[in-house]
Every structure is written in C-alpha cells, then in structure tokens.
Amino acid sequence: MLAPSAILRRPTSRAGGGRFREPLVDKAYDAIAEGSKSFAAASMLFDRTTRERVWLLYAWCRRCDDIADGQTAGGELGDQSGLEGRVRAIRALTRTALEGQPTADPGFDAFGQVASETGLTLEDADEVIAGFELDAEGWRPRTEADLMRYCYHVAGAVGTMMARVMGVDPADEDTLDRACDLGLAFQLANIVRDFDEDDAAGRCYIPAEWLVEEDIPPGQHMKPPYRFKMAKLSARMVRLMEGHEAAAKLGAARLSFRQRWAVLSAARIYGAIGRKVRDRGQLAWNSRVHTGRVAKVGHVAAAFWEALRNNPDQPDEMPRWTRRELAAMGKPS
C-alpha cells in the first residue's frame, strides 16, 4: 500500500514498443537488404504500405532466425549450443512486442508494429517459433511428412503471415493455403541449396527414409562417394518445390497487380535457385548457388508479363501436403 503508484501502474502499450515507425521501417529495410537480396528486390514492387509492412515482418523473421542459428544476417551458422534458451528468448521477446512494450531490439519492435497494423497474433508467431523449437530439440525428419512439417513452421507459416500483411482476409482460407505453398516452395529451395552448409553445422533436413532408399549411411551423405545419389535426391526435392510453386501461383492470381508481380518475381527467383541446384547435379554444392543481378532483372521482367496475363496454369494435381494437415502434425489431437 505504501508503494508509489508508478510502480503498480502497467506501462503504456504502444505499437513498436514506443519507437517511431519511420526509423523502424528504415531498420527493417536494412535487414532485408543485407539478409536477402532476392526478397529485397521483389519487395520493391509492392505499393509503399505493403512494402513497408513486408519489411517489418521480414525484420522479425530475420532476427529470430539469426538468434536461433547464432548467425548474422543469414550468414554462416554459428555455435549451436544453448539453442533451447535462445528459443525461449525469441518467444519472450515476441510476446513483449505484441503487448506493445519495448524490447530493446528493433527486429522484435518491428513485429509489434506490423502486428498492430495487420492483426497478426501470438498464435501466428508461435507457428513460426515452433520450427526453431524443432531445431532446439535436435529433431531430424524421418519421413517426407516430417520434412514438410518443418518447412511449414519455418516458411509456410511465414507465407501465410505475409498474405495477411498484404491484406488477405483471414477467412479466405484457400488464398492463405496458396500463400503457405509459396513459403513451402521457398524453404525447399533453401534446403536443397544448403545441403552442404547444414551438414557442416550438424544438421540434416533430408528425410531419413530417402537416405535409406539410396543406401546412404547416416551422416555420410555429403561425402564424395554419395554425390551422384545426392543429386538424385536434390531433384526429388525440387519436384516437391515445383508442385507447391505451381499451386502458389493460383493464389497470386487473386492479389492486386503490384502484389501479384512481387510474389511471382520472388517465386521465379527462388524457383530458379532450386532448379539451378538440380541442373548442376553432383557439382551443386562445390559453391553456393545464387541468382545474380542480371538474372534477377530477367525474372522480374518475366513476372511482369505473367502478372499482367494473370492466367496461371492449373496444376495436374495439387500438392500432397496441405496447410491444415501440416499445422496439425505434432499437436495433441
């Protein structure tokens, strides 16, 4: 009763933890420009409001990923010890940001800002953080379903959030499904490109059943004798990627022109990465595959005409793995 009222009073909640929006946007742009030149290039095609919100959401995703992986701006993977504690910190900072309290970290304050503008929730964020928890548990995929569950949490759920940032109605489940497909396609491209890098960090996202089918011993998949077989598995993963990529384009057709152009540009750039890995065969991991500036311009130009035509091909069949199915995996029934 003798405590000053200021001690008892809950701090005022303010979007972005009380930071001014413009500096947060500037910091978010710096994060995407350094962390993903592909996303940065595609994001410039959005209208200003959408572009800034995409940057704010990306800044949170990038910061979470860097904390979890012990890296800077998506660079080389760092020390993987103490990951459980880092994931707890990610969750606590995210909750604080959503409560409108300062986090002393612009990446998390950016999430608080964009969430206040678009209605993103802690439940949305938890779907992404669950992917970091899988890594913290030392989880490895046994089946293709396990692989796709991981891809859903670390990228498919992000795709769904990006669609919300673009103004897709939360009740428009089919368009959100297609946005999830795009995230899944992006993550499959990332995984197949980074087989070697992940192996060096003690990680493997290739289903154990796939390795058994190719008679590749555990932990030996990146050794020279198995490179031909790994090229075969990379092609298999790229086929998965292309199925989700094709489905994602159906959802992009429902977006405004500039949003559609940006999404299709990103899809072409990331799809090209996966296909380049596949086409290089056993040599794919001798150097990191990337898309150069000239190639990016070509993909953006091709996406312009694709967005203008807005008549995506109907896939022969939709992907086997759905957003609802993947979200339910690992949760109590």
Buried (B, 14 or more C-beta within 10 A) or exposed (E): EEEEEEEEEEEEEBBBBBBEBEEBBBBBBBBBBBBBBBBBBBBEBBEEEBBBBBBBBBBBBBBBBBBBBBBEBBEEBEEBEEBBEBBEBBBEBBBBBBBBBBBEBBBBBBBBBBBBBBEBEBEBBBBBBBBBBBBBEEBBBEEBBBBBBBBBBBBBBBBBBBBBBBEBEBEBEEBBBBBBBBBBBBBBBBBBBBBBBBBEBEBBBBBBBBBEEBEBEEEEBBEEEBBEBBBBBBBBBBEBBBBBBBBBBBBBBBBBEBBBBBBBBBBBBBBBBBBBBBBBBBEBBEEEBBBEEEBBEBBBEEBBEBBEEBEBEEBEEBBEBBBEEBBEBEEEE
